[in-house]
């Protein structure tokens, strides 16, 4: 049995995104779709002393492009984002453990494409930090036909997967019967029940970038994302 997740790349996503990656044998970046402004593609939230703060990669206001076509014109944001991350997390217990990794990503090269940036961050966090062995693929490597749900079904079938896991937001547009017709089990991801951890700047917030979890709990991060389901009792 092979399980697949198909999802657009996000900028330093929240822990639920990596929970989906953990559940998948194959994770397909679906970036040859319409780019949506004011979405998670180019921004995410950090916890700060003054509340949640958005980190936004400047990509311009053109909505007529695919996610994989979104260019980044300037590198000035990279230094700014890293300084903001460092300022708010340098006193966190595990900031130094991951500092070199993220400094390399933010300061070691200039990013000119949003999809490349997002996919790099997601892969590095998944493999180098969380120890996942999920296989990453890109929808552009498949010859797909159809539009919207038909195109997604074509992609899922061509991966050879027997099970497709989707986030609950997709219930608004996915017809479960369409998956059963092509012999694929549709599984809805449940994001409820995540345990809280010792987070700086209360009150506690689940829906922030995974950077918050990594810097605060370090190597225990996998437990707070998926491990708690198998070993549910742990004190803060």
C-alpha positions, 0 to 999 in steps of 0.5 A: 500500500502506497500513500501520497500527499499532494500539496502546494509549497508553503513558506516555512509551514506550520507543524501540520504540514510536516505531519502530512509529509510524515504520513506519506510515502510520496509527497508531491509538490503541486506548484504548477497551480495558480498563485494566490496572493495573501496566502501561505505560499509566501508568508507565515507567522512567528511568535514575538513579544508583541504578538504574532508577526508575519514574515512575508517574502516580497514577490509583487502583486501579479496574480496571473502566474503559477506558483512555480513562476513566482520570482523574487526580485531582491535579496534584501528580505533574506537578511531581514527575515533572518534577523527577525528570526534570530531576534525572537528565538536566540534565547530559545533552548534549541536556537543554536542547534539549528542556527547554522542550517537556517543561516545557510539557507537565508544568508548562503545564497540569493533566492530568485524563485519562490517555489525553489525557496519553499521546497528547499526549506521544506525538504531540509526541515523534513530530512535534516531536522525531523529525520523523515524518509518520505520521497519528494516529487514535483507535479511538473515531472508528470504529464497531467491532463484535465483541470482542477479535480480531474487533474489532481486525480490524474496525478494521484493515479500516476504516482501509483498510490492506493491512498490519498491523504488530504487536509480538511480544507479540501472538503469544500471541493473534493468529491470522495466518490471521484477517488473511489471510482479510480480505486484510491482511498481518500483519507482526511487528515485530522489536525486536532489534539496537538500537545502544547509545549513551552512556547515563548511569548504566551498565550500559546498558538498552534498555527505558527511556523514550525520554526517556533516548535524547532527552536523551543523543543529541538529533537523532541519536535517529531513527538509534538507533531506525530509521536504523541499519537503513539505515546500520548503521555508526556509532561511539559 
